[in-house]
Amino acid sequence: MAIKNILKKLLFACLTIFVVLVFNYFLFRILPGDPLAMVARNPKATPEMIEGIRRFYGLDQPWYTQFFLYLRNLFSGDMGNSFTYKAPVTQVIGARILPTVLLLGVSEIFAIILGVLLGIISAFQRGTKTDVATLGFSLFTYAMPTFWFGMIMVTLFCLQLRLFPTSGMVTPGVRFATMGAYIADVARHMVLPVFTMAIVMLGDYALTMRNSMTDVLSEDYIATVRAKGFGSRYMLRRHALPNAMLPMITIIAINLGVVVGGAVQIETIFSWPGLGLLMYQALKARDYPLLQGIFLIITVAVIFANFVADILYTLVDPRVRY
């Protein structure tokens, strides 16, 4: 029965990916602007040259022909060539995945740990000044615009205090003698982007954890554990926390798509060489193949995260299996 449900969820995930793929394909083609407009503005570009470029990228074909050619090439592992970088889309995206995974991964870890801790503290101190302060801080960070907080961090810590670099992943033009020196330089560049993104995500996790933990602490089995004389640490570790973490699994999976949206702003502000900055540059240049490739990668990542969350739910909560 479990295998049947997993296969059913996998089928729906594949259908979702296909629907999003079709949507993304037509979405970028109804945007205003022409991808060859920049070439046309070049005084040395002749009409024959522009028409040749249009034929090279298949833009002279009808939209349905372009769509079926795109599907055929995609299933063979070819996402097309970037208008801007004059290189295969897979090659351009491949060079930017690791910085984004590094930034999002570290930020998510910090946000989840701090959010869970704040949520637990707020739930156990419900109605006190500590709860009010924690709840107010969580609501403030939850509603705080990502780009605004990022610019505040750059202005304060980069331009005024000069504690951290303003942009990039490594210091340009520097040869590192050891791998440790390289890692230290990358870590120094990561401090502000990771801190900014973690604080922005922190509020959502803290609020979710507080509400979930508050509901769990009001359950009868928690009262039974306390009546038996078990301590708060045992009750939290063995009974309250495992049940309160169930909604967090869903929130973490859903937030992956939101985090990628925030990464566009963070990477643009800090010039972090990841997929977010690449998406912003591709959008400005109307680079259709590159935008389609980036959105496809993000779509697969979000759907895969939700698929894993469904599987984890059945493992963590036996009631879901029935």
C-alpha positions in Angstrom: 0.0 0.0 0.0 2.9 2.4 0.9 4.6 1.7 -2.5 1.4 2.4 -4.3 1.0 5.7 -2.6 4.6 6.7 -3.3 4.2 5.8 -7.0 0.9 7.8 -7.1 2.7 10.9 -5.6 5.6 10.4 -8.0 3.2 10.4 -10.9 1.5 13.6 -9.8 4.9 15.2 -9.3 5.9 14.4 -12.9 2.6 15.8 -14.2 3.1 19.0 -12.1 6.6 19.4 -13.6 5.2 19.0 -17.1 2.4 21.6 -16.5 4.9 24.1 -15.0 7.3 23.4 -17.9 4.6 24.3 -20.5 3.5 27.4 -18.4 7.1 28.7 -18.2 7.7 28.2 -21.9 4.8 30.5 -22.9 5.2 32.9 -19.9 8.5 34.2 -21.1 7.3 34.6 -24.7 4.5 36.9 -23.7 6.8 39.3 -21.8 7.4 42.6 -23.5 10.7 43.0 -25.3 12.6 41.2 -28.0 15.7 39.1 -27.1 17.4 40.4 -30.2 16.7 44.0 -29.4 20.2 44.4 -28.0 21.7 43.1 -31.2 19.5 45.3 -33.3 20.8 48.4 -31.4 24.3 47.6 -32.5 25.1 50.0 -35.4 27.3 47.3 -37.0 24.4 44.7 -37.0 23.0 44.3 -40.5 19.4 43.0 -41.1 21.0 39.8 -42.6 23.0 39.3 -39.4 20.0 39.7 -37.2 18.0 37.3 -39.3 20.8 34.8 -39.2 20.9 34.9 -35.4 17.1 34.5 -35.4 17.4 31.4 -37.5 20.2 30.0 -35.4 18.1 30.1 -32.2 15.0 28.9 -34.1 13.1 32.2 -33.4 11.9 32.3 -37.0 9.9 29.1 -36.5 6.2 29.1 -35.5 5.6 29.0 -31.7 4.3 25.4 -31.8 7.3 24.2 -33.7 9.6 25.9 -31.3 7.8 24.3 -28.4 8.0 20.7 -29.7 11.7 21.3 -30.6 12.3 22.5 -27.1 10.6 19.4 -25.6 12.6 17.1 -27.9 15.9 18.7 -27.0 15.0 18.8 -23.3 14.3 15.1 -23.0 17.7 14.6 -24.6 19.4 16.7 -22.0 19.7 19.9 -24.1 18.2 23.1 -22.7 19.4 25.2 -25.6 21.9 27.9 -25.8 22.0 31.2 -23.8 21.4 34.3 -25.9 23.6 36.3 -23.5 26.5 33.9 -22.7 26.6 32.2 -26.1 27.0 28.9 -24.3 24.8 25.8 -23.4 22.3 26.6 -20.7 23.3 23.5 -18.7 26.9 24.8 -18.6 25.9 28.3 -17.5 23.5 27.0 -14.8 25.9 24.3 -13.6 28.5 27.0 -12.7 26.0 28.8 -10.5 24.3 26.0 -8.7 26.9 25.4 -6.0 27.0 29.0 -4.7 23.2 29.1 -4.4 23.1 25.7 -2.7 25.8 26.8 -0.3 24.0 30.1 0.5 20.5 28.6 0.9 21.7 25.5 2.7 23.6 27.4 5.5 20.9 30.0 5.8 18.2 27.3 6.1 20.1 25.4 8.8 20.6 28.5 10.9 17.0 29.7 10.4 15.5 26.3 11.3 17.6 25.9 14.4 17.0 29.4 15.7 13.3 29.3 14.7 12.6 26.0 16.5 14.4 27.3 19.6 12.5 30.6 19.6 9.2 28.8 19.0 9.8 26.3 21.9 10.8 29.1 24.3 7.8 31.2 23.3 5.4 28.3 23.7 6.8 27.3 27.1 6.7 30.9 28.3 3.2 31.6 26.9 1.7 34.8 28.2 4.9 36.1 29.7 7.1 39.1 28.6 9.5 36.6 27.0 6.6 35.3 24.9 5.6 38.8 23.9 9.1 39.8 23.0 9.8 36.6 21.0 6.4 36.8 19.2 7.0 40.5 18.3 10.5 39.8 17.0 9.2 36.8 14.9 6.4 38.9 13.4 8.8 41.7 12.6 11.2 39.5 10.8 8.4 37.6 9.0 7.0 40.9 7.6 10.4 42.5 6.9 11.2 43.0 3.2 14.2 41.0 2.1 15.7 43.7 -0.1 15.3 46.4 2.6 17.1 44.4 5.3 19.8 43.5 2.8 20.5 47.1 2.0 20.5 48.0 5.7 23.2 45.3 6.2 25.3 46.5 3.3 25.1 50.2 4.5 25.9 49.4 8.1 28.4 46.6 8.0 30.1 47.2 4.6 30.0 50.9 3.9 30.1 52.4 7.4 31.9 49.9 9.7 33.8 48.2 6.8 33.7 44.8 8.5 32.7 42.7 5.5 33.0 42.9 1.7 30.2 44.4 -0.2 29.9 41.8 -3.0 31.1 38.6 -4.5 32.0 35.2 -3.2 35.7 35.6 -3.1 38.1 38.5 -3.1 38.9 39.2 -6.8 42.5 39.0 -8.0 43.8 37.1 -4.8 45.8 33.9 -5.0 45.2 31.7 -2.0 48.2 29.8 -0.7 46.1 27.1 1.1 42.6 25.7 0.9 42.0 27.0 4.4 42.7 30.6 3.3 40.2 30.2 0.4 37.5 28.7 2.7 38.1 31.6 5.2 37.6 34.2 2.4 34.4 32.5 1.2 33.1 32.4 4.7 33.8 36.1 5.2 31.9 36.9 2.1 29.0 34.6 3.2 28.4 36.2 6.6 26.1 39.0 5.6 24.1 37.1 2.9 23.6 34.2 5.2 22.7 36.3 8.2 20.2 38.4 6.1 18.5 35.4 4.6 18.4 33.5 7.9 16.8 36.4 9.8 14.2 36.9 7.0 13.2 33.2 7.2 13.5 32.9 11.0 10.1 34.5 11.7 8.1 32.0 9.7 9.7 29.0 11.4 9.4 30.5 14.9 5.7 31.4 14.5 4.9 27.9 13.1 6.9 26.2 15.9 5.2 28.3 18.6 1.7 27.6 17.4 2.4 23.9 16.9 4.1 23.5 20.3 1.3 25.4 22.0 -1.3 23.0 20.5 0.8 19.9 21.5 1.3 21.2 25.1 -2.5 21.4 25.5 -3.0 17.7 24.6 -4.1 15.2 27.2 -1.1 12.9 26.8 1.2 15.8 27.8 -0.8 16.2 31.0 -0.4 12.5 31.6 3.4 12.7 31.1 3.5 15.5 33.6 1.2 13.7 36.1 3.6 10.7 36.0 6.4 13.0 37.3 8.6 13.2 34.2 10.7 16.3 33.8 10.2 19.0 31.2 13.3 17.9 29.2 12.1 14.3 28.9 8.6 15.5 28.0 9.9 17.9 25.4 12.4 15.4 23.9 10.2 12.3 23.8 6.7 13.6 23.4 6.2 17.3 22.6 9.0 18.0 20.1 8.4 15.0 17.7 4.7 15.9 17.3 5.3 19.6 17.1 7.8 19.1 14.3 5.3 17.7 11.9 4.0 21.0 10.6 7.6 22.2 10.3 8.4 19.5 7.7 5.7 20.9 5.4 6.7 24.5 6.0 10.4 23.8 5.2 9.4 22.1 2.0 7.0 24.8 0.9 9.5 27.5 1.9 12.0 26.2 -0.6 10.3 28.0 -3.4 9.9 31.2 -1.3 13.6 31.0 -0.4 14.6 30.9 -4.0 12.6 34.0 -4.6 14.3 35.7 -1.7 17.7 34.5 -3.0 17.1 36.6 -6.2 17.0 39.7 -4.0 19.8 38.7 -1.7 22.2 37.6 -4.5 21.5 40.7 -6.5 22.1 43.0 -3.5 25.3 41.2 -2.5 26.3 40.3 -6.1 26.5 36.6 -5.0 27.3 34.5 -8.1 24.3 32.1 -7.8 21.1 31.2 -9.6 19.3 34.2 -8.2 21.6 36.8 -9.7 21.7 34.8 -12.9 17.9 34.8 -13.1 17.9 38.6 -12.6 20.5 39.1 -15.4 18.7 36.7 -17.7 15.4 38.5 -17.1 16.9 41.9 -18.0 18.4 40.4 -21.2 15.2 38.5 -22.2 17.3 35.3 -22.3 14.5 32.8 -22.8 16.5 29.6 -22.9 18.4 30.5 -19.7 15.2 31.6 -17.9 13.5 28.4 -18.9 16.4 26.3 -17.6 16.6 28.2 -14.3 12.8 27.9 -13.7 12.9 24.2 -14.6 15.7 23.6 -12.0 13.8 25.5 -9.3 10.5 23.7 -10.2 12.1 20.3 -9.9 13.8 21.2 -6.6 10.5 22.5 -5.1 8.4 19.5 -6.2 11.1 17.1 -5.1 11.2 18.8 -1.7 7.5 18.4 -1.3 7.7 14.8 -2.4 10.3 14.1 0.2 8.2 15.9 2.8 5.2 13.6 2.0 7.4 10.6 2.5 8.9 11.9 5.7 5.4 12.6 7.0 4.4 9.0 6.6 7.6 7.9 8.5 7.3 10.4 11.3 3.5 10.3 11.8 2.1 6.7 11.6 -1.4 8.2 11.5 -0.8 9.4 8.0 -0.3 5.9 6.7 -3.9 5.0 7.7 
